[in-house]
Amino acid sequence: MVSMTIPIAKPLIGEEEKRAVLEVLSSGMLAQGEKVAAFEKAFADFIGVKHAIATSNGTTALHAVLVGLGIGAGDEVITSPFSFIATANVIKMCGAMPVFVDVDKTTMNIDPHLIEAKITPQTKAIMPVHLFGLPVEIDMIMAIAEKHHLHVVEDACQAHGAEWNGQKVGSFGIGCFSFYGTKNMTTGEGGMITTDDNALAVKLRKIISHGSERKYVHSSLGYNYRMTDLAAAIGLEQLKKLGRFTTARRENAKQLTARLSTINGIITPSVTDGHVFHQYTIRITEDFSLKRDRLIEELQTRGIGSAVFYPIPIHRQEAYSSHQHLSFPFTEKIAREVLSLPVHPAVTQQDINLIGNVFLELSQR
């Protein structure tokens, strides 16, 4: 097995994060405390909203929001079938039904032009995914939601700092972010909810803390979805670096596109000014010289990491057997073609040259 000289993801943890964690360890306050509050304030300011509520991960952020909105049995939530499965799982966790809408063939995000046809009297929310760091056409979705009196829950777990028309994602509807180890900024595990709704923020803080507003007084059912001060200490330092990380990702993506866009059989990612490139995801079409699986093997032998996000659409998963009869042509086509390449800030110009040269070589076989 060849070791990956260019891994698909690489968390960048510096001395600042290490010192911050040691300070928390020395303080003796390891669970939710002042660091979490400081991280929430900093993240709310960054997104441009009144409230940020820290959670244990992105999945718990999404689930807590749906619970807070009162979504449950008999309700429907419209979302994308092309995402990490947590997007749909949280809907089912509430007893509600995910209703899938096919994706746009260029952006790979949910196609907003197809949403309205899926709205029924049972529809309570739309959950668009800003996939791979590319913002969905959120203004169109917000207009549809307003027309039909629906909530919008932005799955922004891959889109820290992404913008649509100059406004941060997570500030249009109710935002949910993940700080998993491979994300654009990390706390190891962790999540964040962003909202301008004062009443909802109060409710969410109860939901993530066993339904409690003060110690040992529980007015409603809740969960233990809290973030620790250890995680928040890392998050505060990562947030300071996010702008630099994003600039590096965008520059790496630009360089990769320059090298790959002229190669027959490769479709490079759609780009907008607000794209933050959580993943740099190309499509390997039938015109390329190698099948995708063979290409992955060839890249691996040269020490180039790659990954398929996502090989099986949600509606084709065994856990979604009730949806397997459905067909979403673009989603199914894209799932057969996508391949993500290293774009993280640790990728160097030498790495990009190697990736470009290897693809050019393989395309000529």
Buried (B, 14 or more C-beta within 10 A) or exposed (E): EEEBEBBBBBBBBEEBBEEBBEEBEEEEBBEBBEBBEBBBEBBBEBBEBBBBBBBBBBBBBBBBBBBBBEBEEEBBBBBBBBBBBBBBBBBEBBEBBBBBBBBBBEBBBBBBEBBEEBBEEEBBBBBBBBBBBBBBBBEEBBEBBEEEEBBBBBBBBBBBBBBBEEBBBBBBBBBBBBBBBBBBBBBBBBBBBBBBBEEBBBBBBBBBBBBBEEEEEBEEEBBEBBBBBBBBBBBBBBBEBBEEBBEBBBBBBEBBBEBBEEBEBBBBBBBEEBBBBBBBBBBBBEEBBBEBEBBBEBBBEBBBBBBBBBEEBBBBBEEBEEBEEBEBEBBBBBBBBBBBBBBBBBBEEEBBEBBBEBBEEBBEE
